[in-house]
Amino acid sequence: MSGTTDDKARIAVLGLDHDHVWTVAGEVRARDDAELVAAADGDAALRARAAAELGIPTYNDPSTLLEREELDAVFIYTNNRRSAELTVDAASKGLHALVEKPMAADRPDAERMIEAAEQNSTRLMINWPIAWWPNLQRAIQLALEEDAIGRLWQVRYRAAHEGIVAMGHSHQFAAWVEDRERAGGGALIDYCCYGAVLARRLLGQPDAVCALSGNFFRDDIDVEDNAVLLMRYPRAMAIAEASWTQHGKVDAYSPIIHGERGSLLVGPRANGGLKLANLENSSAIDVPVPVAPAHLSNACAHFLWGIQSGEPFTPLCEPTVCRDTTSILDAGLASTNSSSALVVTQ
């Protein structure tokens, strides 16, 4: 793109086996300054869906698409391991890239992605669906910019559902999310990543990380179906919980931020509201949540705003923050495999 809002950004989708792709594709189609021009995936059924629903040509191989189509940017929606390879390839062709969370399967791959973008002067953004919740945006603003609850000492987030396919996702999506090599792990990577990136944003990089995980119910997979990730700071801690076996959302998707003068409870999802508890309001009061600015309303809007304006992406989506998050996840996974786990004395 030349950087003017009169240009229509030509965007291709590389990978269709990450189910979040259909949401972001809809965001592109709703805009006047961007167009989806093609998609690539090795799965014939997914290509047929893209052709039918999006009305765009499809390719079996991303490399062929990149050779034949004139593009400004790519949206990468495939497994965590391949995302790094595709990002590097796109950057080498001068294309900006939006990559779905958690960025990569591990820190070395995340480093490769950042290096490729820097060397080719392209923009790289990582999409976290929670970044577009106006209530979470307001909570972060209150905690970090307005000192509404004082020095922060704990961040907690639980992400949980009854199973990837059981909750309505595709078998193509589940096939790689539940595969250790392509995803980097199981529930710990898929769902503890949300709490990890929030902790990185609100508290910085921890000085110690440990995790507990296990396969408690899913006999059909060989990765963990539940996990708890703990992050320690000099005067704070953070907790990220993940479950693929929880029925009901009773305690899921509600970030909690504790400070020395109060607590912020973010209701589940974008319309969940925001509450503040402190000495004057121990039972919590509702906090007004303004409508998100246009450039913070969804992933596509923010990505286009960033590449058109040259402004930094919101911190949750900045590559360095997300790279640090992969370090947290790497450390958590390593600790679950450690032989030095504490033994409880009977």
N, C-alpha and C positions, 0 to 999 in steps of 0.2 A: 504493500500500500504506500501511497505517497504521503499519507498522514493527514489528508483533508477529509472532512466529513462528507464531501460530495462523492467520494469514491465508494464503490460497492465492493466490500471484501469478498474475495473468492475463497471459500473454505471447503476442504475435503475432510471426510471422516475416515480415519485409519483404524479399523477394528470396529466390529459391531457386537462383540460378545461380552461387553460390559453394559448391563441393562440401563445404566444411567444415560446412555447415549441417546435414547429416544426423547428424554426430557430436554437435553441441550440442543438436539436437532430441531425440536419445536421452537426453542428460543430463537434460533437463527432464522427460521422461516417466518417468524413474527416481525422481523425487522426489515426496514427499507434500505439499510446500509450494508447488508451482507446477504450472501446467497450460498446455499449448499450446492456444490457442482458435481460431487461424486462421492462414492464410498467404496471401501475395500474390505473384504473379509473372506476367509477361506471356506466359510460355511454357506452352502447354497441356500438353505432356508432363510438365513439372515439377510443374504443379498436379495432374495425375492421379497422379503418384507420391506427392505429399504427402497427397492424399486417401486413397490406398490404404494407405500405410505408417504414416501418423500419425493417420488417422481424424479429420481436422479439415476444416472448410469452407475453401474457397479463393476468392480473388478475383483478377481480372485486373489490378487496379490498387490499389496501396497506399493511395491517398487514399480510395478507397471503403471499404476495410477499416477505416481509422482513423475514418471517420465512423460506421460501423455497429456496431463492436465496443467493448465496455467493457473497457478494458485498464489494466494497471499499467506495462507495459514492452514494449519491442520488441527483437528480435534482428535486426540488419540484415546480410544476407548477399547482397550484390550487388556490382556493380563499384565500384572505388575512387572513381570520379567521382560516381556517384549516391549513394554512402553519405553524403556530406555533406548533400545535399539532403534525404534521408530523415531524417537525424538532426535537422536543423533543424526539419523539419515535426513530428516526434514530440515534440521538446522544447517546441514551441509549444503542444502539447496536454497538457503536463505529464507526459509519459511518460519514464521512464528508458530508456537505450539501451545495448545491448552491440553493438559494431561489430567486425567481423573485421579483423585486421591487413591492411595497414599503417596503417590509420586513414583515409587520404585519398589522393587523387592528387597533392596538393601541399600546401605549408604554408598558403597562403591558405584552402583548404578546411578544413584542420584548425583554423585559427583560428576560422572560422565555427562549427564544431561546438562548440568550447569556449565561445565567447561565447553560443551559444544555450542550452547547458546552464546556464551561470551565470545568465543573465537569467531563466530559467524555474525555477531551483532544482531541476533534475533531475540525476541521476547519469549519467555517461558513462564507460564502460569499454571498452578496446580489448583484444580477445582475441588473445594470441599463444600458439599451441599449445605452444611450448617453455616457457612460464611454469609449466606443470603437470608438468614433469619433476622428480621429487624429487631426482635427482642434480644437476641444474642449480641447483635451489633451495639445495641444500647447498653447492655450489661457490661461489655468490654469498655465502652466509653466511660461509663460511671466508675468502673474499677480502676482504670489506668489514667484517664484524663481528668476526671473530676474528683478523685479521691473520696468517693462517696462512702466507702466502708473501711478506709484506712489501709494500713499495710496488709497485703494479702498473705495468708498462711495456709490456705488449702484450696485446691481445685479438684472437683470430682465430677465424673461423667460416666454414666452407664448406658451402653448401647446393647439392645437385646431384642431378639425375635425368636420365632418358633422354628426357624430353619429357612435356608435360602429359597428352596423351591416351595416349601410350605407357605411362605409368606407371599408367594406370587411371582418370584423371579424365574427366569428361563433356565432350562437344563444346560444350555450353552454357558451361561454365566456361572452356574454352580460348578460346572466341570472344572473350571480353572481356579475359582475361589477356594475350592476344597482340595486343591492340589498343592502340595508343599513347594515343589519346584517352581511352578508358574506364579504362585501368589506370594511365596516367601514364608508362608506359615498358614495357620488356620484362623480361628476366631481372634486370636491375639492381633494378627496383622490387620484383618478385615475390620474389626470393631474397636479394639483398644486404640487404634490410630487416632480416633476422634478425641479421646481424652488426652492423648499424648500431644497432639498439636495445640489443643487449648492450653495445656500446661506450659508448653513452650512459648506460646503467645503471652500468657499472663504472668508467668513466673520466670521465664528464661530457660536455659538449659540446665537440667539437674546435675548434681555432682555424684549421684548414685542411683541405680535403677535395679529393680528385681521384679520377678513375676512368678506367679503360680498358674499352671494351666493343666488341663486334662481332657481326656475324651471320656465323658461320663455317660453318654447315651447313644452317640452315632456310631454304631458298629460298622456302618458301610463306608466310613472314611478313615484315613490314617493320620489326620491332623486333629489338633485340639478343638473341641466344640465349646469350651468355656475357658476364660482366662481373667486374671486380675493383674494389672501392671501398677507398680508402686514407684514413684519418683521422689527422691529426697533432695531438698535444697538446704542451704545453711540455716534458714529459719522458716521453712515451709515444707509442705509435701503435697503430692497430687496422686489421685487414684483414678485409674481408667479400668472400667469393667466391660467384659464382653461375654455375650451368650448367644448361642445358636439354638438353644433348647428351651427358651422361656416362653410360655404361653401367657398372653396378656401383656400389656405395656405398663403395668402398675407403677414401676419405678424407672422406666426407660426413657431415654432421650430428654432428660431434664438436667442440664448443666447446673452445678452449684458452685458459687464462688464465696469463700469465707474470708473476711478481713477482721482486723482487730476491733472495728467498731460496728460490724454488722455483716449480713449475708445477703447475697443476691441469688434468687432461684429463677432460672429461666424455664418457662413452661415448654413442654415438648413440642417441637417443630415451630414453624414460623408464626403460627397463630396462637401459640400457647401462652402468651402474656409474659409478664415479668413482675416479680415480687421482691420487696426489700424488707428485711427484718433487722431491727436494731434495739437498743435499750428502750427507746420510746415506743417502738412498735414490735413487740416480741412475737405477735401472731402474724406478722407480715402484712404489708400494704401493697396495693397494686401500684405499679410505676407506669406512667404513660409511655407508650412506645410510638414514636413518630413513624410515618411512612418512610421507607428507605429511599434515599436518593436514587435517581434513575441508574446511575453507574454502579450501584450496589444492590440492584434488584435481582439479578441472576448472573450466572456464569458468563453467558455470551455477552451481555451488556457490559460487564466489567472488563472482559478480555478486549473487546473492541475499543472501549474507552481508553484502556491502557496503551494499546498499540497506536491509537490515533493521537493521544495526548503526550505520550512519552512518560507519563507519571508512573511512579511505582504502584504495583498492585497492592491491594489491601494485605496487611501482614500475614494473615492466615494463608494466603495464596502465594506468597513470595517464595521462590525456590529455595533460598537459604534457610528459611524457617522450616520448610518441608523436608529439606535435607537433614536438618537437625532432628526432626521428628523420626526419620528413618534410623538415625543413630540410637534414639531412645528405644525404638522397637527392636533393633538389633541386639541391644544390651538386654532387653527383657527376654528375648528368645534364648540368648546365650545363658541367662541365669536359670531358665527352666531346664536346660540340659546339663547344668553344673552338678558335679558330684559332691559339692560342698554345702548342700542344703542343710539347714539346721535340723537337728534331731531333738525331738521333745522328750525330755527325761520323764519316765513314768514313776 
